[in-house]
Structures are given as structure tokens and as C-alpha cells.
Amino acid sequence: LGLDGEVYTGQELNYLMQEGAWVFHDIPYRYGNIDHIVLSRGGIFAVETKAVRKPADKAGNRKSKLVYQGGKLKFPHVPTTQPVEQAKRHASCLAEFLARQMGKTIPVTPVVAIPGWFVESDGADGVLVINPKRGTALRRAVCRELISTADVKMVASRIEMLARTVQSNSDRIDPDASKKYSFWLRRKLEEEHF
């Protein structure tokens, strides 16, 4: 479910590239990885995706409304602050990295993406909680003009530098990692079934 949520959110955020945004996925840093980074003249957004199953009531109807208020995500079945804290940590670390790299401070907005939920948010604390469908919740922010084009390009190059240092664990162990998984060797080619 978590992987499906991240893939869905990434695909939906990619629509923001039509508005001139840069979109990066799975950027590693000291606390793990930032699921998505959206960069535009409208700002820098560190996006943490959380895929959460919708609980059903006794009649079997799914409850799909999420309220974000006072730093807490209030799902119908449980309240939590963990995804918000994680998004804030991502944004803070990314802002510190960019300040060291560029010699100036550019704010980074924390975003929590919850695919498939109807989100009601007061947005009072600067954290965006969104349903990522078609990037619409970020579109207004992305289309603003707060950062210079030169700074956007500089930030993009720094983030690309991070993204290009990624090497999968299987590649570190064995450059031909598929040989480690015997089920690949026993699997019939799909063409044989037609």
C-alpha cells in the first residue's frame, strides 16, 4: 500500500511539470529519503506520502474524510502527528542543505500527501496536507513567483546532484542482482503463453 501510494503521488505530481515545476522522487538524505520534491518559482515543497486504508463503518461504508487541524491528522479511526513531523523534518533538512550549498536561505514547505482521501485543512501552521490528485492542491502555490529563475535552476542542480548519487543496494552487492533470485530463472517467459 505504501509503495502504491508513493507511485500514485509521484505520477500525479508530475502533472505540475506542465506548469514549469521540477519534480524529483526518492531523494536520499541522512534520515532516509524524501518521497518527492517539487520545485518552482512558487517555492520548494518536500512531500511525504502516506497511504492509509479507509475504515468501514458497521454498514460497510468507507469513511474517507480527513481533517488536519492543530498539527494533527484526524482520520476517522485514529489521530496522528507522525506524518506531519516527518514532513517537517524533511523540509527542515532540505532547507539546511540548500542554505549550505547556496549560501542563502530559501524556505521549504512541508507537504503531506494522502492519496484517495477528502482533506479538510486549516493550513494555519504552514504544513500543506493534500490529496495529490492531478497536483491541483499545489498548483496555485507552484504558479506563484517567489523565487528567481536563477535560484530555481541552482536548487534544481543541487537536488539533481543528490539524486544522481543513488545506487541501489542490490547493485552494491551484485551488479547482476537478478541472478540472486531463483524465481526469475524458473519463470516461463510470457511469450510462451500466447
C-alpha positions as CSV (number, residue, x, y, z in Angstrom):
1,L,0.0,0.0,0.0
2,G,2.8,2.4,0.9
3,L,4.6,1.8,-2.4
4,D,1.4,2.2,-4.4
5,G,0.7,5.5,-2.6
6,E,4.1,6.8,-3.4
7,V,3.9,5.8,-7.1
8,Y,0.4,7.3,-7.4
9,T,1.5,10.6,-5.7
10,G,4.6,10.8,-7.9
11,Q,2.6,10.3,-11.1
12,E,0.1,12.9,-10.0
13,L,2.7,15.5,-9.0
14,N,4.4,15.0,-12.4
15,Y,1.4,17.0,-13.9
16,L,3.0,20.1,-12.2
17,M,5.8,19.9,-14.8
18,Q,3.2,21.4,-17.2
19,E,3.3,24.5,-15.0
20,G,7.1,24.7,-15.2
21,A,7.8,22.8,-12.0
22,W,10.7,20.4,-11.4
23,V,9.6,17.2,-9.7
24,F,12.1,14.8,-8.1
25,H,11.3,11.4,-6.5
26,D,13.0,9.4,-3.7
27,I,15.8,11.7,-2.8
28,P,18.1,10.2,-0.1
29,Y,19.3,12.1,2.9
30,R,20.6,11.3,6.4
31,Y,17.1,10.3,7.8
32,G,16.1,8.0,4.9
33,N,14.6,9.6,1.8
34,I,12.3,12.4,0.8
35,D,9.4,10.9,-1.2
36,H,9.1,13.8,-3.6
37,I,10.4,17.3,-4.0
38,V,8.6,19.9,-6.1
39,L,10.5,23.0,-7.1
40,S,9.2,26.0,-9.0
41,R,9.3,29.8,-8.9
42,G,6.5,29.4,-6.3
43,G,8.6,27.6,-3.8
44,I,10.2,24.3,-2.7
45,F,8.0,21.6,-1.4
46,A,9.1,18.5,0.5
47,V,6.4,15.9,0.0
48,E,5.9,12.9,2.4
49,T,3.3,10.4,1.1
50,K,1.2,8.3,3.5
51,A,-1.2,5.8,2.0
52,V,-3.9,4.9,4.6
53,R,-6.7,2.4,4.2
54,K,-10.2,3.9,4.6
55,P,-12.0,2.3,7.5
56,A,-15.5,1.0,7.1
57,D,-18.5,1.5,9.4
58,K,-20.7,-1.3,10.5
59,A,-22.8,-1.0,7.3
60,G,-19.6,-1.4,5.2
61,N,-19.5,2.2,4.0
62,R,-16.0,3.6,3.7
63,K,-15.2,6.8,5.6
64,S,-12.9,9.0,3.5
65,K,-12.7,12.4,5.2
66,L,-9.5,13.5,6.9
67,V,-9.3,16.7,9.0
68,Y,-5.9,18.4,9.5
69,Q,-6.0,20.8,12.4
70,G,-3.6,21.9,15.1
71,G,-0.7,19.8,13.7
72,K,-2.8,16.6,13.9
73,L,-4.1,14.4,11.1
74,K,-7.6,13.3,12.3
75,F,-8.5,10.1,10.4
76,P,-11.9,8.6,11.2
77,H,-10.3,5.7,13.0
78,V,-7.1,7.3,14.5
79,P,-5.5,10.7,15.1
80,T,-1.7,11.1,14.4
81,T,1.0,13.6,14.2
82,Q,3.8,11.3,12.8
83,P,3.5,12.1,9.1
84,V,3.4,15.9,9.8
85,E,6.5,15.6,12.0
86,Q,8.2,13.6,9.3
87,A,7.3,16.2,6.5
88,K,8.6,19.0,8.8
89,R,11.9,17.1,9.3
90,H,12.3,16.6,5.6
91,A,11.6,20.3,4.9
92,S,14.0,21.5,7.6
93,C,16.9,19.2,6.5
94,L,16.4,20.1,2.8
95,A,16.4,23.9,3.7
96,E,19.6,23.4,5.8
97,F,21.3,21.5,2.9
98,L,20.3,24.2,0.4
99,A,21.5,27.0,2.7
100,R,24.9,25.3,3.0
101,Q,25.1,24.7,-0.8
102,M,23.9,28.1,-1.9
103,G,24.9,30.4,0.9
104,K,21.4,31.8,1.3
105,T,18.2,30.7,2.9
106,I,15.3,29.5,0.8
107,P,12.3,28.2,2.7
108,V,11.0,24.7,2.1
109,T,7.3,24.0,2.7
110,P,6.4,20.6,4.3
111,V,3.7,18.7,2.5
112,V,1.8,15.5,3.5
113,A,0.1,13.8,0.6
114,I,-2.7,11.4,1.5
115,P,-3.9,9.8,-1.8
116,G,-7.6,9.0,-2.1
117,W,-8.8,11.0,0.9
118,F,-11.0,14.1,1.1
119,V,-8.8,16.5,3.0
120,E,-10.1,19.4,5.1
121,S,-7.2,21.6,6.4
122,D,-6.9,24.9,8.2
123,G,-3.3,25.2,7.0
124,A,-2.6,27.5,9.9
125,D,0.9,26.1,10.7
126,G,2.4,26.2,7.2
127,V,2.1,22.5,6.5
128,L,0.1,21.6,3.4
129,V,-1.9,18.4,3.7
130,I,-3.2,17.4,0.3
131,N,-4.8,14.7,-1.8
132,P,-2.3,14.7,-4.7
133,K,-4.8,14.1,-7.5
134,R,-3.6,16.0,-10.6
135,G,-1.4,18.1,-8.4
136,T,-4.3,20.5,-8.0
137,A,-3.7,21.3,-4.4
138,L,-0.2,22.5,-5.2
139,R,-0.9,24.2,-8.5
140,R,-1.7,27.6,-7.0
141,A,1.5,27.6,-4.9
142,V,3.6,26.4,-7.8
143,C,2.3,29.1,-10.1
144,R,3.3,32.0,-7.8
145,E,6.5,33.9,-8.3
146,L,8.6,33.9,-5.1
147,I,11.9,32.6,-6.2
148,S,14.1,33.9,-9.0
149,T,14.5,31.7,-12.1
150,A,18.3,31.6,-11.4
151,D,17.7,30.3,-7.9
152,V,15.3,27.7,-9.2
153,K,17.9,26.4,-11.6
154,M,20.6,26.4,-8.9
155,V,18.4,24.5,-6.5
156,A,17.5,22.0,-9.2
157,S,21.1,21.3,-9.9
158,R,21.8,20.7,-6.2
159,I,18.9,18.3,-5.9
160,E,19.9,16.5,-9.2
161,M,23.3,16.1,-7.6
162,L,21.7,14.3,-4.7
163,A,19.5,12.2,-6.9
164,R,22.4,11.0,-9.1
165,T,24.3,9.6,-6.2
166,V,21.7,7.0,-5.7
167,Q,22.9,3.4,-6.1
168,S,20.6,0.5,-5.3
169,N,21.7,-1.9,-2.5
170,S,21.5,-4.8,-5.0
171,D,23.9,-3.1,-7.3
172,R,26.4,-2.6,-4.4
173,I,26.2,-6.3,-3.7
174,D,26.0,-7.8,-7.1
175,P,25.8,-5.9,-10.4
176,D,23.7,-8.7,-11.9
177,A,21.4,-8.9,-8.9
178,S,18.6,-10.8,-10.8
179,K,20.8,-13.9,-10.5
180,K,20.3,-13.9,-6.8
181,Y,16.5,-14.5,-7.2
182,S,16.0,-18.1,-8.4
183,F,12.3,-17.4,-9.2
184,W,13.4,-15.3,-12.1
185,L,15.3,-18.2,-13.5
186,R,12.4,-20.7,-13.2
187,R,9.8,-18.2,-14.5
188,K,8.5,-19.0,-18.0
189,L,8.6,-16.2,-20.5
190,E,5.2,-14.6,-21.1
191,E,5.5,-15.1,-24.8
192,E,5.3,-18.9,-24.2
193,H,1.7,-18.5,-23.0
194,F,0.5,-16.9,-26.3
